[in-house]
Amino acid sequence: NQPVSVSIRHEAVKVRLPKRTLPPHMKNIFRGCVKKLTYLGECEQIDIEYKNDLHVSSDIYNVEAHDLTIGKETEFFVEPDQIVILPETVQRPRT
C-alpha cells in the first residue's frame, strides 16, 4: 500500500458522454471538472482537472453533441491495461 507514479497516455483517457454508458467491468472511474474544450476538426480535446490540480486530457473522435462546458463536472475512466506503473527511479513530472 505505497504510493506509486503512473503513466497514462491521453488517448487512453475516455470521457463519459451523454448516451454512452460505462463498461460494466470498469473500476477506474474518476470525476473531474472540465477546464478547457478545444475543437480540432476531426476531434475535440477536453482538459479535465482532477484532485490537487492534476490535469488529464482526452481526445474525442466522431464528436457528437454533448453538454460538456467549462466548469462542468464529468466522469472519465482508464482501462487497467492502459496504466503503466513507473519505476521509482523515473522522474515524475506533475501534469
N, C-alpha and C positions, 0 to 999 in steps of 0.2 A: 504493500500500500504506500508506495513512494510516488511523488510527482514525477512526471516524465514530460519531455517535449515531443511533439509530433509534427509531421509534415503532411499537409493536405493540399493537393493542387486545387486551384479554384474551379476547374471543370468537374471535380468530384463533389462539390457542394451543390446540393439540389434544394431549391426553394419551393416551399409548398404554395401552389397557386390555386385559385378557386377552381372548382370542378375536378381537382386532382386529389386523390386520396393517397395517404402514405402507405407504403408496403406494409402488410400486416406483421411482418417479422422485424420491422425497423425499431431499433433501440437507441440509436444515436440521433435523437431529436433535440434540437436546441431552439431557443427563442431569442430573437434579437430585434433591433429597431432599424428600419431602412434609413440609411444616411444619404444615399445617392443613387439615382437611376440614370443610366446613360444609354440612349438608343443608338445602336451601331449599325442599323440597316438590317442585316440578317439575324442579328441577335440583340438582346438587351442585357446590359451588365448591371447587376444590383450589388451595391456595397451595403453590408449589414454590420452594425455594431453589436457586439456580444459582450458579455461581462468585462468589467475593468478596462474599457477602451480597446478591447481586442476586436479587430475588424476582419471580416471574411468577404470574399467576392464570389459571385456566381454569374455565369453566362446562361441566359435562357434563349434557346433557339426556337424557331417557329413561334415567335411571340404571339400570344393570344391576348385578348382583352383581360386585364386584371385590375384589381382595385388597390394595388400597392402604390403608396405615395410616401414621400419623405416624411419621416417621423412615425410611420405606422409600424406596429409590431407584427412580426411574421415568424413562421417556423421554417427551419432548414434542417437538412439531415445529410449524413455522410455514410455510405456503405462501409462496413468494417474493413473490407479488403482494400479500401482506398486510403486507409490511415497507415502511415509509416512511422514507427517509433524510432526516434533519433538516438544514437549512442550519446553517452554523457559527454564525450569529447568534442562533439559538434557544437559550434557557437550557435546560439539560438536567437535570431532576430525576432523582435516582437512587432508583428504587423497585424 
